[in-house]
Amino acid sequence: MKTESPRWFTSSYSDNGGDCVEVAVNLVASQGIVPVRDSKRVDGPVVDVSAGVFSAFVAGVQSGKFDAV
């Protein structure tokens, strides 16, 4: 059995001089997770977020839930 490796990408909206996070959504179907890491520390820690929690976070960002007041 072959284990699928994360395929990392940074959002096309990220244009802040390299202070970004990378995600690997290719593992949602096989493992139900979205790994997240710091783009500046690719060998650093990875946080595995459940697909449902990640979807809720993205929906919150899109709706402005986390915007500064």
A tleap script that builds the chain and sets N, CA, C and O, in Angstrom:
source leaprc.protein.ff14SB
mol = sequence {
  NMET LYS THR GLU SER PRO ARG TRP PHE THR
  SER SER TYR SER ASP ASN GLY GLY ASP CYS
  VAL GLU VAL ALA VAL ASN LEU VAL ALA SER
  GLN GLY ILE VAL PRO VAL ARG ASP SER LYS
  ARG VAL ASP GLY PRO VAL VAL ASP VAL SER
  ALA GLY VAL PHE SER ALA PHE VAL ALA GLY
  VAL GLN SER GLY LYS PHE ASP ALA CVAL
}
set mol.1.N position { 0.838 -1.178 0.000 }
set mol.1.CA position { 0.000 0.000 0.000 }
set mol.1.C position { 0.886 1.246 0.000 }
set mol.1.O position { 1.820 1.358 0.794 }
set mol.2.N position { 0.581 2.165 -0.889 }
set mol.2.CA position { 1.352 3.396 -0.995 }
set mol.2.C position { 0.655 4.501 -0.203 }
set mol.2.O position { -0.550 4.706 -0.343 }
set mol.3.N position { 1.418 5.208 0.625 }
set mol.3.CA position { 0.891 6.327 1.392 }
set mol.3.C position { 1.025 7.591 0.554 }
set mol.3.O position { 2.095 7.888 0.025 }
set mol.4.N position { -0.065 8.324 0.442 }
set mol.4.CA position { -0.068 9.557 -0.329 }
set mol.4.C position { 0.677 10.656 0.429 }
set mol.4.O position { 0.495 10.815 1.636 }
set mol.5.N position { 1.512 11.409 -0.279 }
set mol.5.CA position { 2.268 12.505 0.317 }
set mol.5.C position { 1.516 13.820 0.131 }
set mol.5.O position { 0.791 13.987 -0.850 }
set mol.6.N position { 1.684 14.750 1.063 }
set mol.6.CA position { 1.041 16.056 0.909 }
set mol.6.C position { 1.574 16.781 -0.321 }
set mol.6.O position { 2.772 16.750 -0.600 }
set mol.7.N position { 0.679 17.429 -1.051 }
set mol.7.CA position { 1.059 18.318 -2.153 }
set mol.7.C position { 0.759 19.740 -1.674 }
set mol.7.O position { -0.384 20.198 -1.702 }
set mol.8.N position { 1.806 20.414 -1.240 }
set mol.8.CA position { 1.682 21.714 -0.586 }
set mol.8.C position { 1.423 22.829 -1.584 }
set mol.8.O position { 1.954 22.824 -2.695 }
set mol.9.N position { 0.589 23.798 -1.167 }
set mol.9.CA position { 0.420 25.011 -1.953 }
set mol.9.C position { 0.087 26.173 -1.032 }
set mol.9.O position { -0.397 25.990 0.086 }
set mol.10.N position { 0.357 27.368 -1.528 }
set mol.10.CA position { 0.056 28.613 -0.829 }
set mol.10.C position { -1.056 29.302 -1.603 }
set mol.10.O position { -1.064 29.267 -2.833 }
set mol.11.N position { -1.975 29.916 -0.916 }
set mol.11.CA position { -3.092 30.604 -1.557 }
set mol.11.C position { -2.601 31.641 -2.553 }
set mol.11.O position { -1.590 32.306 -2.329 }
set mol.12.N position { -3.320 31.767 -3.644 }
set mol.12.CA position { -2.986 32.798 -4.635 }
set mol.12.C position { -3.231 34.195 -4.075 }
set mol.12.O position { -2.747 35.175 -4.640 }
set mol.13.N position { -3.972 34.303 -2.978 }
set mol.13.CA position { -4.216 35.586 -2.328 }
set mol.13.C position { -3.061 35.998 -1.412 }
set mol.13.O position { -3.035 37.126 -0.920 }
set mol.14.N position { -2.117 35.102 -1.182 }
set mol.14.CA position { -0.988 35.400 -0.299 }
set mol.14.C position { 0.062 36.181 -1.070 }
set mol.14.O position { 0.687 35.661 -1.993 }
set mol.15.N position { 0.243 37.404 -0.691 }
set mol.15.CA position { 1.258 38.255 -1.312 }
set mol.15.C position { 1.798 39.194 -0.238 }
set mol.15.O position { 1.750 40.416 -0.373 }
set mol.16.N position { 2.315 38.587 0.835 }
set mol.16.CA position { 2.750 39.408 1.960 }
set mol.16.C position { 4.219 39.190 2.307 }
set mol.16.O position { 4.591 39.252 3.479 }
set mol.17.N position { 5.047 38.939 1.317 }
set mol.17.CA position { 6.471 38.838 1.562 }
set mol.17.C position { 6.930 37.525 2.156 }
set mol.17.O position { 8.003 37.470 2.757 }
set mol.18.N position { 6.155 36.471 2.010 }
set mol.18.CA position { 6.579 35.161 2.473 }
set mol.18.C position { 6.054 34.741 3.819 }
set mol.18.O position { 6.357 33.637 4.271 }
set mol.19.N position { 5.275 35.579 4.482 }
set mol.19.CA position { 4.692 35.198 5.772 }
set mol.19.C position { 3.373 34.477 5.512 }
set mol.19.O position { 2.298 35.045 5.703 }
set mol.20.N position { 3.464 33.241 5.083 }
set mol.20.CA position { 2.285 32.501 4.635 }
set mol.20.C position { 2.204 31.134 5.311 }
set mol.20.O position { 3.154 30.661 5.933 }
set mol.21.N position { 1.065 30.538 5.166 }
set mol.21.CA position { 0.920 29.136 5.519 }
set mol.21.C position { 0.690 28.367 4.234 }
set mol.21.O position { 0.200 28.909 3.243 }
set mol.22.N position { 1.052 27.095 4.266 }
set mol.22.CA position { 0.802 26.202 3.146 }
set mol.22.C position { -0.146 25.113 3.616 }
set mol.22.O position { -0.112 24.697 4.774 }
set mol.23.N position { -0.984 24.662 2.710 }
set mol.23.CA position { -1.913 23.582 3.019 }
set mol.23.C position { -1.784 22.497 1.960 }
set mol.23.O position { -1.274 22.734 0.865 }
set mol.24.N position { -2.252 21.307 2.303 }
set mol.24.CA position { -2.225 20.174 1.374 }
set mol.24.C position { -3.614 19.528 1.382 }
set mol.24.O position { -3.880 18.614 2.162 }
set mol.25.N position { -4.488 20.015 0.507 }
set mol.25.CA position { -5.865 19.522 0.502 }
set mol.25.C position { -6.010 18.170 -0.201 }
set mol.25.O position { -7.098 17.594 -0.206 }
set mol.26.N position { -4.942 17.663 -0.788 }
set mol.26.CA position { -5.036 16.383 -1.486 }
set mol.26.C position { -5.244 15.202 -0.536 }
set mol.26.O position { -5.537 14.099 -0.996 }
set mol.27.N position { -5.102 15.402 0.761 }
set mol.27.CA position { -5.271 14.296 1.710 }
set mol.27.C position { -6.682 14.225 2.305 }
set mol.27.O position { -6.957 13.364 3.140 }
set mol.28.N position { -7.571 15.119 1.881 }
set mol.28.CA position { -8.928 15.115 2.427 }
set mol.28.C position { -9.639 13.803 2.112 }
set mol.28.O position { -10.197 13.174 3.011 }
set mol.29.N position { -9.627 13.388 0.868 }
set mol.29.CA position { -10.367 12.185 0.473 }
set mol.29.C position { -9.824 10.917 1.127 }
set mol.29.O position { -10.597 10.066 1.567 }
set mol.30.N position { -8.510 10.786 1.191 }
set mol.30.CA position { -7.930 9.544 1.704 }
set mol.30.C position { -7.791 9.503 3.223 }
set mol.30.O position { -7.855 8.429 3.822 }
set mol.31.N position { -7.599 10.678 3.858 }
set mol.31.CA position { -7.331 10.688 5.293 }
set mol.31.C position { -8.245 11.600 6.106 }
set mol.31.O position { -8.247 11.539 7.335 }
set mol.32.N position { -9.031 12.454 5.420 }
set mol.32.CA position { -9.950 13.344 6.123 }
set mol.32.C position { -9.282 14.493 6.852 }
set mol.32.O position { -9.855 15.064 7.780 }
set mol.33.N position { -8.055 14.838 6.429 }
set mol.33.CA position { -7.311 15.919 7.084 }
set mol.33.C position { -6.791 16.919 6.065 }
set mol.33.O position { -6.678 16.625 4.875 }
set mol.34.N position { -6.475 18.120 6.569 }
set mol.34.CA position { -5.791 19.148 5.785 }
set mol.34.C position { -4.546 19.527 6.581 }
set mol.34.O position { -4.646 20.255 7.569 }
set mol.35.N position { -3.380 19.048 6.169 }
set mol.35.CA position { -2.151 19.450 6.844 }
set mol.35.C position { -1.855 20.931 6.576 }
set mol.35.O position { -2.094 21.429 5.476 }
set mol.36.N position { -1.336 21.625 7.588 }
set mol.36.CA position { -1.006 23.050 7.494 }
set mol.36.C position { 0.407 23.232 8.043 }
set mol.36.O position { 0.768 22.636 9.058 }
set mol.37.N position { 1.205 24.064 7.360 }
set mol.37.CA position { 2.565 24.337 7.841 }
set mol.37.C position { 2.962 25.766 7.499 }
set mol.37.O position { 2.327 26.414 6.667 }
set mol.38.N position { 4.001 26.245 8.139 }
set mol.38.CA position { 4.582 27.559 7.891 }
set mol.38.C position { 5.421 27.484 6.620 }
set mol.38.O position { 6.291 26.621 6.499 }
set mol.39.N position { 5.166 28.377 5.680 }
set mol.39.CA position { 5.890 28.329 4.409 }
set mol.39.C position { 7.379 28.622 4.564 }
set mol.39.O position { 8.175 28.251 3.701 }
set mol.40.N position { 7.761 29.281 5.653 }
set mol.40.CA position { 9.172 29.583 5.882 }
set mol.40.C position { 9.908 28.432 6.561 }
set mol.40.O position { 11.138 28.413 6.577 }
set mol.41.N position { 9.170 27.470 7.125 }
set mol.41.CA position { 9.785 26.351 7.848 }
set mol.41.C position { 9.231 25.039 7.311 }
set mol.41.O position { 8.520 24.322 8.014 }
set mol.42.N position { 9.557 24.732 6.071 }
set mol.42.CA position { 8.989 23.548 5.423 }
set mol.42.C position { 9.386 22.243 6.113 }
set mol.42.O position { 8.711 21.228 5.945 }
set mol.43.N position { 10.463 22.259 6.879 }
set mol.43.CA position { 10.855 21.066 7.641 }
set mol.43.C position { 10.363 21.150 9.082 }
set mol.43.O position { 10.669 20.279 9.897 }
set mol.44.N position { 9.610 22.185 9.393 }
set mol.44.CA position { 9.100 22.384 10.750 }
set mol.44.C position { 7.841 21.580 11.000 }
set mol.44.O position { 7.504 20.678 10.232 }
set mol.45.N position { 7.152 21.908 12.069 }
set mol.45.CA position { 5.962 21.143 12.455 }
set mol.45.C position { 4.811 21.315 11.459 }
set mol.45.O position { 4.692 22.332 10.776 }
set mol.46.N position { 3.980 20.289 11.407 }
set mol.46.CA position { 2.785 20.281 10.571 }
set mol.46.C position { 1.596 20.055 11.493 }
set mol.46.O position { 1.626 19.175 12.353 }
set mol.47.N position { 0.560 20.847 11.312 }
set mol.47.CA position { -0.670 20.678 12.079 }
set mol.47.C position { -1.691 20.022 11.163 }
set mol.47.O position { -2.001 20.552 10.095 }
set mol.48.N position { -2.214 18.872 11.574 }
set mol.48.CA position { -3.249 18.189 10.810 }
set mol.48.C position { -4.615 18.635 11.326 }
set mol.48.O position { -4.970 18.379 12.477 }
set mol.49.N position { -5.373 19.302 10.463 }
set mol.49.CA position { -6.689 19.827 10.814 }
set mol.49.C position { -7.735 18.960 10.128 }
set mol.49.O position { -7.578 18.606 8.960 }
set mol.50.N position { -8.798 18.616 10.845 }
set mol.50.CA position { -9.841 17.807 10.203 }
set mol.50.C position { -10.463 18.603 9.064 }
set mol.50.O position { -10.516 19.832 9.108 }
set mol.51.N position { -10.929 17.897 8.052 }
set mol.51.CA position { -11.502 18.552 6.872 }
set mol.51.C position { -12.685 19.435 7.249 }
set mol.51.O position { -12.833 20.529 6.704 }
set mol.52.N position { -13.533 18.979 8.173 }
set mol.52.CA position { -14.690 19.766 8.589 }
set mol.52.C position { -14.304 21.058 9.271 }
set mol.52.O position { -14.893 22.104 9.000 }
set mol.53.N position { -13.324 20.999 10.151 }
set mol.53.CA position { -12.855 22.194 10.853 }
set mol.53.C position { -12.204 23.163 9.868 }
set mol.53.O position { -12.412 24.373 9.962 }
set mol.54.N position { -11.427 22.647 8.935 }
set mol.54.CA position { -10.786 23.512 7.947 }
set mol.54.C position { -11.840 24.196 7.075 }
set mol.54.O position { -11.719 25.385 6.781 }
set mol.55.N position { -12.857 23.465 6.667 }
set mol.55.CA position { -13.943 24.046 5.860 }
set mol.55.C position { -14.665 25.150 6.629 }
set mol.55.O position { -14.993 26.193 6.064 }
set mol.56.N position { -14.910 24.919 7.916 }
set mol.56.CA position { -15.569 25.937 8.741 }
set mol.56.C position { -14.685 27.179 8.857 }
set mol.56.O position { -15.191 28.300 8.815 }
set mol.57.N position { -13.382 26.995 9.003 }
set mol.57.CA position { -12.452 28.120 9.073 }
set mol.57.C position { -12.487 28.931 7.778 }
set mol.57.O position { -12.589 30.158 7.814 }
set mol.58.N position { -12.403 28.246 6.633 }
set mol.58.CA position { -12.432 28.939 5.343 }
set mol.58.C position { -13.747 29.701 5.171 }
set mol.58.O position { -13.744 30.838 4.701 }
set mol.59.N position { -14.855 29.092 5.545 }
set mol.59.CA position { -16.155 29.769 5.457 }
set mol.59.C position { -16.173 31.010 6.343 }
set mol.59.O position { -16.720 32.040 5.950 }
set mol.60.N position { -15.586 30.925 7.527 }
set mol.60.CA position { -15.507 32.073 8.421 }
set mol.60.C position { -14.677 33.200 7.842 }
set mol.60.O position { -15.043 34.370 7.954 }
set mol.61.N position { -13.566 32.853 7.226 }
set mol.61.CA position { -12.719 33.864 6.586 }
set mol.61.C position { -13.490 34.534 5.446 }
set mol.61.O position { -13.494 35.759 5.326 }
set mol.62.N position { -14.138 33.722 4.616 }
set mol.62.CA position { -14.871 34.273 3.471 }
set mol.62.C position { -16.026 35.167 3.903 }
set mol.62.O position { -16.358 36.122 3.201 }
set mol.63.N position { -16.633 34.882 5.026 }
set mol.63.CA position { -17.779 35.681 5.493 }
set mol.63.C position { -17.353 36.921 6.286 }
set mol.63.O position { -18.195 37.742 6.653 }
set mol.64.N position { -16.057 37.059 6.550 }
set mol.64.CA position { -15.563 38.209 7.303 }
set mol.64.C position { -15.617 38.039 8.806 }
set mol.64.O position { -15.434 39.007 9.544 }
set mol.65.N position { -15.865 36.821 9.275 }
set mol.65.CA position { -15.990 36.564 10.707 }
set mol.65.C position { -14.752 36.975 11.495 }
set mol.65.O position { -14.859 37.356 12.660 }
set mol.66.N position { -13.587 36.902 10.875 }
set mol.66.CA position { -12.346 37.183 11.582 }
set mol.66.C position { -11.765 38.549 11.265 }
set mol.66.O position { -10.641 38.852 11.664 }
set mol.67.N position { -12.523 39.384 10.547 }
set mol.67.CA position { -12.040 40.717 10.199 }
set mol.67.C position { -11.883 41.569 11.460 }
set mol.67.O position { -12.669 41.457 12.401 }
set mol.68.N position { -10.870 42.406 11.464 }
set mol.68.CA position { -10.665 43.329 12.590 }
set mol.68.C position { -11.768 44.387 12.569 }
set mol.68.O position { -12.215 44.828 11.510 }
set mol.69.N position { -12.176 44.764 13.729 }
set mol.69.CA position { -13.259 45.756 13.829 }
set mol.69.C position { -12.697 47.125 14.078 }
set mol.69.O position { -13.452 48.091 14.191 }
savepdb mol mol.pdb
quit
